[in-house]
Amino acid sequence: MKTPPLHITLVSETFPPEINGVANILGRLSEGLRLRGHRVEVVRPRQGGDVTGLAGPDLLLARGWPLPGYPGLQWGQVSMHKLLRRWRRQRPDVLYIATQGPLGLSALRAARRLGIAVISGFHTNFPQYAGQYGLGLLARALTGYLRAFHRRTAITLVPSASQRLDLQRRGFERLGVLARGVDATLFNPARRNQALRDSWGLGPDDVAVLHVGRLAVEKNLGLLKPCLQALQRDYPQRRLRLILIGDGPQRHSLEQQLPDAVFCGVQRAEALAEHYASGDLFLFPSLTETFGNVVLEAMASGLAVIAFDEAAAAQHIHHGHSGGLAMPGDSAGFIEAACWLLEEDETLRRVRLNARHHALHQGWAAIVEQFEGHLLEACSRQSTLVPPLKAYPMADKPG
């Protein structure tokens, strides 16, 4: 039976063309929902490249303030009353709130006032990030706030079973898993470019050791140097070079720690896919991911991924078959897994082929359909939602 079209509102502090995991996921979901016949409205902060008059019936731009430590990203804020006026005129069937800042809180309060179904997503582990920066008290406060926020939505979608278990242990309720996909046509080994490798100082038989992502403390990038040193020590006959793709507050210190590494900065679309495909080994030492989209992108590009056994890596890497895994926090195990991959050329070749084969079955179509099912179920169960959210002063500021 054909699914009736819905008016769906996505609320997020970040959205394409911004470059980060949340923006990428929301771009894919919104595109997929539109292709399935739904109307998708987006509520987000203004971005640097936005032009006057861009807002319309399917886009509401909120006031934004810079997010400390995240250049290019912003907190968004809009008054609940503005949302009430808009949604009384054009009422959405269901909201998906991806971020839980002032913008998401105002949207939640307005939707509950109007009796609109709401589901939420847990995309970024801010309490864990706070802990990485030594802000333990803030981490506990954030956890309490997020628990209260998500308790007032019909379901909270998380990207992996391990994330669901972690949140359940912290008292979160009504959790569902919505996996992530990858565009295996874009991220493809066929995009390998020897001219790009030449610019890195690497020949066809040399090893490009890649890392892709934000260069920040919470990404555990201090493990890159000892891992590279171990590889160079164990395989002195091979030319190895570390290639870092992305930017962030730790770039300057990493440039000092890793003078022989190549820093490529932020890459987008086909250029990013070309950088992935021109690598061989992918190091992903992060311990703070809710998922880690780069793991699937690297696998689709035919790279052998080394990661800790959690989030996307736990879900998609079969140790010794399609990549290498270490127990979370086991730095020695991480380094050992990376060294194992270079013991024999056949091992690396086999793992890379298996990684690509697995990624070919992780497309977005099935995930969009699953997301659609959660939205439809929330609409049908609207009358059973929990009691209204108590007032939070910051949600009532004018927007």
C-alpha positions as CSV (number, residue, x, y, z in Angstrom):
1,M,0.0,0.0,0.0
2,K,1.4,3.4,-0.9
3,T,2.5,5.5,2.0
4,P,0.5,8.8,2.3
5,P,2.7,11.9,1.8
6,L,3.7,13.7,5.0
7,H,4.7,17.3,5.8
8,I,7.9,16.6,7.7
9,T,10.0,19.3,9.5
10,L,13.7,18.7,10.2
11,V,15.1,20.9,13.0
12,S,18.9,21.1,13.2
13,E,21.8,23.5,14.1
14,T,23.7,22.2,11.0
15,F,22.6,21.3,7.5
16,P,24.3,21.0,4.0
17,P,26.4,22.5,2.6
18,E,28.1,22.5,6.0
19,I,30.6,19.7,6.2
20,N,30.1,17.3,9.2
21,G,28.5,14.0,9.9
22,V,25.1,15.4,11.1
23,A,24.7,17.7,8.0
24,N,25.6,14.8,5.7
25,I,23.1,12.5,7.3
26,L,20.3,15.1,7.3
27,G,21.0,15.9,3.6
28,R,20.7,12.2,2.7
29,L,17.5,11.7,4.7
30,S,15.8,14.9,3.4
31,E,16.7,14.1,-0.2
32,G,15.4,10.5,0.2
33,L,12.1,11.6,1.8
34,R,11.5,14.1,-1.0
35,L,12.1,11.3,-3.6
36,R,9.5,9.3,-1.7
37,G,6.9,12.0,-2.2
38,H,7.0,13.8,1.2
39,R,7.2,17.5,1.8
40,V,10.3,18.4,3.8
41,E,10.6,21.7,5.7
42,V,14.0,22.6,7.3
43,V,14.5,24.8,10.3
44,R,18.1,25.8,10.8
45,P,20.4,28.8,11.6
46,R,21.6,31.1,8.9
47,Q,24.8,30.0,7.3
48,G,27.6,32.2,6.0
49,G,26.7,31.7,2.3
50,D,23.0,32.3,2.7
51,V,21.5,35.0,0.5
52,T,18.7,37.4,1.4
53,G,15.3,36.0,0.6
54,L,16.4,32.4,0.8
55,A,13.8,31.4,3.3
56,G,10.4,30.2,2.1
57,P,7.6,27.7,2.8
58,D,10.1,24.8,3.2
59,L,12.9,26.7,4.9
60,L,12.9,28.7,8.1
61,L,16.2,30.4,9.0
62,A,16.9,31.1,12.6
63,R,19.3,33.6,14.3
64,G,22.7,32.0,14.9
65,W,25.6,32.5,17.2
66,P,29.1,30.9,16.8
67,L,29.6,27.6,18.5
68,P,32.9,27.8,20.6
69,G,35.6,25.6,19.2
70,Y,33.6,24.8,16.1
71,P,34.3,27.5,13.4
72,G,31.6,27.6,10.8
73,L,29.0,26.0,13.1
74,Q,26.4,27.9,15.1
75,W,23.9,27.6,17.8
76,G,20.4,28.5,16.5
77,Q,17.6,30.3,18.2
78,V,14.1,31.1,17.3
79,S,11.2,32.1,19.6
80,M,8.6,29.5,20.3
81,H,6.0,32.1,19.3
82,K,7.4,32.4,15.8
83,L,7.2,28.7,15.3
84,L,3.7,28.6,16.7
85,R,2.6,31.2,14.2
86,R,4.2,29.4,11.3
87,W,3.0,26.0,12.2
88,R,-0.6,27.1,12.9
89,R,-0.6,28.4,9.3
90,Q,1.1,25.3,7.8
91,R,1.0,22.5,10.3
92,P,3.6,19.7,10.0
93,D,2.6,16.1,10.5
94,V,5.8,15.3,12.4
95,L,9.1,16.9,13.5
96,Y,12.5,15.3,13.6
97,I,14.8,17.3,15.9
98,A,18.4,16.4,15.3
99,T,20.1,18.8,17.7
100,Q,19.1,19.7,21.3
101,G,20.2,23.3,21.6
102,P,17.9,26.4,22.0
103,L,16.6,25.9,18.5
104,G,15.6,22.3,19.1
105,L,14.1,23.1,22.5
106,S,11.9,25.9,21.1
107,A,10.8,23.6,18.3
108,L,10.0,20.8,20.9
109,R,7.9,23.2,23.1
110,A,6.0,24.6,20.1
111,A,5.2,21.2,18.6
112,R,4.0,19.9,22.0
113,R,1.8,23.0,22.4
114,L,0.2,22.2,19.0
115,G,0.0,18.4,19.5
116,I,2.5,17.7,16.6
117,A,4.3,14.4,16.7
118,V,8.0,14.7,17.5
119,I,10.9,12.2,17.2
120,S,14.5,13.1,17.9
121,G,18.0,11.9,17.0
122,F,21.1,11.5,19.1
123,H,23.9,12.5,16.7
124,T,26.6,14.1,18.8
125,N,27.8,12.9,22.2
126,F,28.3,16.3,23.8
127,P,28.6,14.9,27.4
128,Q,31.5,12.7,26.3
129,Y,33.1,15.6,24.5
130,A,32.9,17.7,27.7
131,G,34.5,14.9,29.6
132,Q,37.4,14.8,27.0
133,Y,38.0,18.5,27.8
134,G,38.1,17.8,31.6
135,L,34.6,19.3,32.2
136,G,33.1,16.5,34.3
137,L,30.5,18.6,36.0
138,L,29.3,20.0,32.7
139,A,29.2,16.5,31.3
140,R,26.8,15.4,34.1
141,A,24.6,18.5,33.6
142,L,24.4,17.9,29.9
143,T,23.4,14.3,30.4
144,G,20.6,15.4,32.7
145,Y,19.4,18.0,30.2
146,L,19.5,15.6,27.3
147,R,17.7,12.9,29.2
148,A,14.9,15.3,30.0
149,F,14.8,16.6,26.4
150,H,14.6,13.1,24.8
151,R,12.1,11.8,27.3
152,R,9.6,14.2,25.8
153,T,9.8,12.9,22.2
154,A,8.1,9.8,20.9
155,I,11.4,8.0,20.1
156,T,15.1,8.9,20.0
157,L,17.0,7.4,17.1
158,V,20.6,6.4,17.6
159,P,23.0,5.2,15.0
160,S,24.2,1.9,16.6
161,A,23.3,-0.8,19.1
162,S,26.3,0.1,21.2
163,Q,25.1,3.8,21.4
164,R,21.6,2.6,22.4
165,L,23.0,0.4,25.2
166,D,25.2,3.3,26.5
167,L,22.2,5.7,26.6
168,Q,20.0,3.0,28.3
169,R,22.6,2.7,31.0
170,R,22.3,6.5,31.5
171,G,18.6,6.4,31.9
172,F,17.4,7.3,28.4
173,E,14.1,5.8,27.3
174,R,12.3,4.8,24.0
175,L,15.5,4.3,21.9
176,G,15.5,3.0,18.4
177,V,18.4,2.3,16.0
178,L,18.6,4.1,12.7
179,A,21.8,3.0,10.9
180,R,23.8,5.1,8.4
181,G,24.5,4.4,4.8
182,V,27.2,5.3,2.3
183,D,27.2,6.4,-1.4
184,A,29.3,3.6,-2.8
185,T,29.2,5.2,-6.3
186,L,30.8,8.4,-5.0
187,F,33.2,6.7,-2.6
188,N,34.8,4.2,-5.0
189,P,38.3,2.6,-5.4
190,A,38.1,3.5,-9.1
191,R,38.8,7.2,-8.1
192,R,42.3,6.3,-7.1
193,N,44.6,9.0,-8.6
194,Q,48.4,8.4,-8.9
195,A,49.0,12.0,-9.7
196,L,47.5,12.9,-6.3
197,R,49.7,10.2,-4.7
198,D,52.7,11.7,-6.5
199,S,52.0,15.0,-4.8
200,W,52.1,13.2,-1.5
201,G,55.5,11.8,-2.4
202,L,54.3,8.3,-2.8
203,G,54.7,5.8,-5.6
204,P,52.3,3.0,-6.7
205,D,53.7,0.5,-4.2
206,D,54.1,2.9,-1.2
207,V,51.5,3.1,1.6
208,A,49.3,6.2,2.2
209,V,48.1,6.1,5.8
210,L,44.9,8.2,5.9
211,H,42.9,10.0,8.6
212,V,39.8,11.9,7.6
213,G,37.9,14.1,10.1
214,R,37.9,17.1,12.4
215,L,41.3,17.7,14.0
216,A,40.2,18.2,17.6
217,V,41.1,16.8,21.0
218,E,38.0,14.6,21.3
219,K,39.1,12.6,18.2
220,N,42.1,11.0,20.1
221,L,44.5,12.0,17.5
222,G,47.5,11.7,19.8
223,L,47.5,8.0,18.8
224,L,48.4,8.8,15.2
225,K,52.1,9.5,15.9
226,P,52.9,6.3,17.9
227,C,51.0,4.2,15.4
228,L,52.9,5.7,12.5
229,Q,56.2,5.2,14.3
230,A,55.4,1.6,15.0
231,L,54.6,1.0,11.3
232,Q,57.9,2.7,10.3
233,R,59.8,0.7,12.8
234,D,58.3,-2.7,11.8
235,Y,58.4,-2.1,8.1
236,P,61.5,0.1,7.4
237,Q,61.7,-1.2,3.8
238,R,58.3,0.4,3.0
239,R,57.7,4.1,2.3
240,L,54.8,5.3,4.5
241,R,53.3,8.7,4.8
242,L,50.5,10.0,7.0
243,I,47.8,12.0,5.1
244,L,45.4,14.0,7.2
245,I,42.2,15.3,5.5
246,G,40.2,17.9,7.5
247,D,40.7,20.9,9.7
248,G,40.2,21.9,13.3
249,P,41.8,23.5,16.4
250,Q,44.5,20.8,16.8
251,R,45.9,21.3,13.3
252,H,48.8,23.6,14.3
253,S,49.9,21.3,17.1
254,L,49.6,18.2,14.9
255,E,51.7,19.9,12.2
256,Q,54.5,20.4,14.8
257,Q,54.2,16.8,16.1
258,L,54.0,15.3,12.6
259,P,56.3,17.3,10.4
260,D,56.4,14.7,7.6
261,A,52.7,14.3,7.4
262,V,50.6,15.9,4.6
263,F,47.8,18.1,5.7
264,C,45.2,18.4,2.9
265,G,42.6,20.5,4.7
266,V,38.9,20.2,4.1
267,Q,37.9,18.3,0.9
268,R,34.4,18.0,-0.5
269,A,32.4,15.7,-2.8
270,E,34.5,14.2,-5.7
271,A,37.7,15.6,-4.4
272,L,37.2,14.0,-1.0
273,A,36.3,10.7,-2.7
274,E,39.5,10.9,-4.7
275,H,41.6,11.5,-1.6
276,Y,40.0,8.5,0.1
277,A,40.6,6.2,-2.9
278,S,44.2,7.2,-3.2
279,G,45.0,5.9,0.3
280,D,45.7,2.4,1.5
281,L,45.3,2.2,5.3
282,F,42.8,4.3,7.3
283,L,43.4,5.1,11.0
284,F,40.3,6.0,13.1
285,P,41.4,6.4,16.8
286,S,38.3,8.3,18.0
287,L,36.5,7.1,21.1
288,T,33.7,9.6,21.2
289,E,31.7,8.8,18.1
290,T,28.0,8.1,18.1
291,F,28.6,6.5,14.7
292,G,31.6,7.7,12.5
293,N,30.5,8.1,8.9
294,V,34.1,8.2,7.7
295,V,34.5,4.5,8.6
296,L,31.9,3.5,5.9
297,E,33.3,6.1,3.5
298,A,36.8,4.6,3.9
299,M,35.5,1.0,3.5
300,A,33.5,2.0,0.3
301,S,36.7,3.5,-1.0
302,G,38.5,0.2,-0.6
303,L,40.7,1.1,2.4
304,A,41.7,-1.2,5.3
305,V,40.3,0.5,8.4
306,I,41.8,0.3,11.9
307,A,39.4,1.4,14.7
308,F,38.2,0.8,18.2
309,D,35.4,-1.8,18.5
310,E,32.5,0.5,18.9
311,A,30.0,2.6,17.0
312,A,30.3,2.2,13.2
313,A,33.4,0.1,13.4
314,A,31.7,-2.5,15.7
315,Q,28.7,-2.6,13.4
316,H,30.6,-2.9,10.1
317,I,34.1,-4.3,10.6
318,H,34.7,-8.0,11.0
319,H,38.1,-8.1,12.6
320,G,40.7,-9.8,10.4
321,H,38.3,-9.9,7.5
322,S,37.2,-6.4,6.5
323,G,39.4,-4.4,8.8
324,G,41.2,-4.4,12.2
325,L,39.6,-3.7,15.6
326,A,41.0,-3.1,19.1
327,M,39.1,-3.0,22.4
328,P,38.1,0.6,23.3
329,G,41.0,2.4,24.9
330,D,43.5,-0.4,24.0
331,S,46.1,1.8,22.2
332,A,48.6,-1.1,22.0
333,G,46.0,-3.3,20.4
334,F,45.1,-0.5,17.9
335,I,48.8,-0.2,16.9
336,E,49.2,-4.0,16.7
337,A,46.2,-4.3,14.4
338,A,47.6,-1.6,12.1
339,C,51.0,-3.4,11.9
340,W,49.3,-6.8,11.2
341,L,47.7,-5.3,8.1
342,L,51.1,-4.7,6.5
343,E,52.7,-8.0,7.4
344,E,51.8,-9.4,3.9
345,D,50.7,-7.7,0.7
346,E,48.0,-10.3,0.3
347,T,46.5,-9.5,3.8
348,L,46.1,-5.8,2.9
349,R,44.7,-6.6,-0.5
350,R,42.2,-9.1,0.8
351,V,41.0,-6.8,3.6
352,R,40.5,-3.9,1.3
353,L,38.4,-6.0,-1.1
354,N,36.3,-7.3,1.7
355,A,35.7,-3.8,3.1
356,R,34.5,-2.6,-0.3
357,H,32.2,-5.6,-0.7
358,H,30.6,-4.9,2.6
359,A,30.1,-1.2,1.9
360,L,28.3,-2.0,-1.4
361,H,25.4,-3.3,0.7
362,Q,25.1,-0.3,2.9
363,G,23.1,2.1,0.7
364,W,20.8,4.9,1.9
365,A,17.5,3.7,0.3
366,A,16.7,1.1,3.0
367,I,17.7,3.6,5.8
368,V,15.4,6.3,4.4
369,E,12.5,3.8,4.3
370,Q,13.2,2.8,7.9
371,F,13.3,6.5,8.9
372,E,10.0,7.0,7.1
373,G,8.5,4.2,9.1
374,H,9.5,5.8,12.4
375,L,7.9,9.1,11.2
376,L,4.6,7.4,10.3
377,E,4.5,5.5,13.6
378,A,5.0,8.7,15.5
379,C,2.1,10.3,13.7
380,S,-0.2,7.3,14.4
381,R,0.8,7.3,18.1
382,Q,0.5,11.1,18.7
383,S,-2.3,10.8,21.2
384,T,-0.1,8.7,23.5
385,L,2.8,11.2,23.9
386,V,4.1,12.0,27.4
387,P,3.0,15.1,29.4
388,P,4.1,18.6,28.2
389,L,7.6,19.9,28.7
390,K,8.1,22.2,31.6
391,A,9.2,25.7,30.8
392,Y,12.9,26.4,30.2
393,P,13.7,30.1,30.2
394,M,16.1,30.0,27.3
395,A,13.4,28.7,25.0
396,D,11.4,31.8,25.4
397,K,14.0,34.4,24.2
398,P,12.8,36.4,21.2
399,G,14.1,35.1,17.9
